[in-house]
């Protein structure tokens, strides 16, 4: 495994920040392959008010 490999690029960090800011209730899941980020899953929950 190469030591100089950057697992998350600056652009991917920017995407993560934007996704995190847009998320009210939910999760972000990062998927890595061979030490590199290859996928970001966003699961968002919508909370319904009980009236």
N, CA, C and O of each residue as an XYZ file, in Angstrom:
204
protein
N       0.843     -1.176      0.000
C       0.000      0.000      0.000
C       0.887      1.237      0.000
O       1.811      1.347      0.805
N       0.602      2.164     -0.904
C       1.402      3.387     -1.021
C       1.105      4.332      0.144
O      -0.051      4.549      0.505
N       2.163      4.884      0.719
C       2.018      5.774      1.865
C       1.639      7.197      1.438
O       1.026      7.919      2.224
N       1.980      7.616      0.227
C       1.760      8.988     -0.217
C       0.357      9.221     -0.767
O       0.039     10.334     -1.187
N      -0.462      8.220     -0.773
C      -1.805      8.332     -1.332
C      -2.697      9.164     -0.413
O      -2.746      8.934      0.796
N      -3.391     10.121     -0.992
C      -4.314     10.963     -0.224
C      -5.694     10.307     -0.260
O      -6.303     10.229     -1.327
N      -6.203      9.829      0.888
C      -7.468      9.090      0.873
C      -8.674      9.962      0.527
O      -9.651      9.466     -0.033
N      -8.618     11.268      0.857
C      -9.728     12.172      0.566
C      -9.144     13.461     -0.010
O      -8.304     14.105      0.618
N      -9.594     13.831     -1.202
C      -9.089     15.034     -1.859
C      -9.766     16.285     -1.286
O     -10.766     16.196     -0.574
N      -9.208     17.430     -1.607
C      -9.786     18.702     -1.164
C     -11.200     18.879     -1.737
O     -12.087     19.392     -1.055
N     -11.400     18.460     -2.971
C     -12.728     18.559     -3.590
C     -13.735     17.659     -2.877
O     -14.883     18.056     -2.679
N     -13.323     16.467     -2.495
C     -14.214     15.557     -1.774
C     -14.544     16.115     -0.393
O     -15.673     15.966      0.073
N     -13.595     16.744      0.259
C     -13.862     17.380      1.553
C     -14.893     18.490      1.380
O     -15.792     18.638      2.207
N     -14.764     19.267      0.309
C     -15.742     20.330      0.025
C     -17.132     19.741     -0.194
O     -18.121     20.282      0.299
N     -17.211     18.628     -0.938
C     -18.497     17.961     -1.156
C     -19.088     17.466      0.162
O     -20.289     17.597      0.396
N     -18.244     16.898      1.021
C     -18.704     16.432      2.329
C     -19.249     17.575      3.165
O     -20.273     17.423      3.830
N     -18.573     18.723      3.140
C     -19.040     19.887      3.891
C     -20.404     20.347      3.391
O     -21.288     20.651      4.192
N     -20.581     20.399      2.082
C     -21.870     20.820      1.511
C     -22.983     19.834      1.879
O     -24.087     20.247      2.236
N     -22.696     18.550      1.793
C     -23.690     17.542      2.153
C     -24.046     17.625      3.640
O     -25.218     17.534      4.007
N     -23.035     17.797      4.487
C     -23.282     17.879      5.928
C     -24.119     19.112      6.265
O     -24.986     19.053      7.137
N     -23.867     20.222      5.584
C     -24.640     21.441      5.836
C     -26.093     21.292      5.406
O     -26.979     21.925      5.982
N     -26.344     20.463      4.401
C     -27.708     20.304      3.887
C     -28.507     19.253      4.659
O     -29.706     19.094      4.427
N     -27.858     18.541      5.566
C     -28.472     17.421      6.270
C     -29.032     17.870      7.612
O     -28.312     18.434      8.435
N     -30.324     17.618      7.830
C     -30.928     17.963      9.118
C     -30.990     16.744     10.036
O     -30.528     16.797     11.176
N     -31.562     15.650      9.540
C     -31.595     14.375     10.257
C     -31.139     13.303      9.275
O     -31.731     13.154      8.206
N     -30.114     12.569      9.618
C     -29.681     11.508      8.720
C     -28.222     11.165      8.903
O     -27.598     11.499      9.910
N     -27.685     10.474      7.878
C     -26.305     10.003      7.951
C     -25.591     10.214      6.622
O     -26.209     10.228      5.557
N     -24.278     10.378      6.713
C     -23.393     10.321      5.557
C     -22.489      9.115      5.779
O     -21.875      8.978      6.838
N     -22.411      8.251      4.790
C     -21.568      7.069      4.873
C     -20.489      7.166      3.806
O     -20.784      7.379      2.630
N     -19.241      7.010      4.220
C     -18.114      7.061      3.288
C     -17.693      5.645      2.943
O     -17.558      4.799      3.827
N     -17.482      5.383      1.653
C     -17.069      4.065      1.187
C     -15.672      4.203      0.581
O     -15.445      5.013     -0.318
N     -14.742      3.393      1.096
C     -13.365      3.414      0.623
C     -13.031      2.115     -0.089
O     -13.531      1.046      0.260
N     -12.170      2.232     -1.099
C     -11.653      1.054     -1.791
C     -10.172      1.299     -2.048
O      -9.800      2.343     -2.583
N      -9.347      0.366     -1.681
C      -7.893      0.497     -1.839
C      -7.372      1.793     -1.223
O      -6.467      2.425     -1.768
N      -7.948      2.189     -0.081
C      -7.477      3.360      0.637
C      -7.930      4.694      0.085
O      -7.458      5.736      0.538
N      -8.846      4.689     -0.896
C      -9.340      5.940     -1.476
C     -10.858      6.002     -1.358
O     -11.549      4.991     -1.478
N     -11.360      7.211     -1.121
C     -12.806      7.428     -1.060
C     -13.392      7.262     -2.451
O     -12.968      7.937     -3.389
N     -14.360      6.372     -2.592
C     -14.955      6.130     -3.907
C     -16.442      6.454     -3.953
O     -17.020      6.572     -5.033
N     -17.073      6.600     -2.769
C     -18.524      6.800     -2.759
C     -18.948      7.477     -1.469
O     -18.390      7.224     -0.401
N     -19.954      8.349     -1.588
C     -20.580      8.967     -0.425
C     -22.070      8.670     -0.502
O     -22.729      9.027     -1.478
N     -22.600      8.017      0.524
C     -24.039      7.748      0.596
C     -24.666      8.730      1.569
O     -24.159      8.938      2.671
N     -25.772      9.331      1.154
C     -26.506     10.263      2.015
C     -27.892      9.679      2.265
O     -28.658      9.446      1.330
N     -28.200      9.448      3.532
C     -29.531      8.982      3.934
C     -30.142     10.069      4.795
O     -29.596     10.432      5.837
N     -31.265     10.580      4.359
C     -31.907     11.657      5.100
C     -33.273     11.203      5.593
O     -34.049     10.595      4.856
N     -33.543     11.507      6.837
C     -34.830     11.175      7.443
C     -35.694     12.422      7.463
O     -35.199     13.531      7.666
N     -36.967     12.236      7.253
C     -37.914     13.345      7.343
C     -38.779     13.079      8.559
O     -39.517     12.095      8.608
N     -38.684     13.955      9.528
C     -39.454     13.800     10.754
C     -40.824     14.426     10.575
O     -40.934     15.580     10.159
N     -41.869     13.672     10.888
C     -43.230     14.160     10.802
C     -43.688     14.629     12.164
O     -43.435     13.968     13.171
N     -44.347     15.743     12.198
C     -44.859     16.252     13.481
C     -46.126     15.503     13.835
O     -46.999     15.292     12.994
N     -46.214     15.101     15.097
C     -47.446     14.464     15.603
C     -48.365     15.555     16.106
O     -48.018     16.319     17.007
N     -49.540     15.614     15.511
C     -50.498     16.649     15.943
C     -51.710     16.039     16.559
O     -52.618     16.757     16.978
